[in-house]
Amino acid sequence: MTTVIDGKNVAASVIEIVKSATRALESETGVRAGLAVVIVGDDPASHAYVSAKSKMAKECGFLSVQHTLSEETSQEELAALVAELNADPSIHGILVQLPLPKHLRSDPIIQSIQPEKDVDGLHVVNAGKVATGDLEGGLVSCTPAGAMVFVRRNYGEDLSGLNAVVIGRSNLFGKPMSALLLAANATVTTAHSRTKDLAGVCRNADILVAAVGRPEMVKADWVKPGAMVIDVGINRVPAPERGEGKTKLVGDVAFEECAKVASVITPVPGGVGPMTIAMLMANTIIAACRKAGRKPPKF
């Protein structure tokens, strides 16, 4: 029987660890973990994400601060706010919601966040630490960190002897995911649009991770029987069966057919998605524990 991972359940278990670590940190040191979320402009999807993040931060027992800035905010004003949050000892995590309005440059803003407060894991220092295997010192970007929770809960900490294939080489997901699998001793192939015989490469994978943004690209004959398949794609496609003009969300994996071959698979929606906010909370308590000189929890 194939196991379909319930991302909401796993995310809820991560949040329970965060809550208990937050309580312990506060009772033992008097330090309350603090997360500041910054949003610029009126993008409705961004506002929905931010309100979900702020709500979850409160639920975890964090000091939750939200800065909502107008569409007209200048680069200098945004940079000044980040500098203020960097200097604020009550804030352990800073998140600037992307995308920013077109007139603002996101990279200088992200790189101006102190690496130890960069709970999105996007600073070059954190990316470099992940790339060099320094997982105790850096903060891992949330989506690959969440996918690794699934891998560890299925295979344990040590992936020695297992072949992993990551389809996709983005800085946001593909590269850090490959680095995390490598740090856990898997033998890793990073595949992409220029890979020759992509299906053949994938068939060798005990752990197959798809993150390319191409709807249902991975077919059943790409999957090694008994492999673990992690689908990071989120694609909106027409769904005429639901009525005219209707759409549905699908991943990069043809779920129904691949589920017949894989031993473990993540669905879309409801797989990796719920883990992203959970790992943001995990990174915040990790950052707060490190700042207080305490051992952070394991996830």
Secondary structure, 3 states (H helix, E strand, C coil): CCEECCHHHHHHHHHHHHHHHHHHHHHHHCCCCEEEEEEECCCHHHHHHHHHHHHHHHHCCCEEEEEEECCCCCHHHHHHHHHHHHHCCCCCEEEECCCCCCCCCHHHHHHHCCHHHECCCCCHHHHHHHHCCCCCCCCCCHHHHHHHHHHHHHHCCCCCCCEEEEECCCCCCHHHHHHHHHHCCCEEEEECCCCCCHHHHHCCCCEEEECCCCCCCECHHHCCCCCEEEECCCEEEECHHHCCCCEEEECCECHHHHCCCCCEECCCCCCCHHHHHHHHHHHHHHHHHHHCCCCCCCC
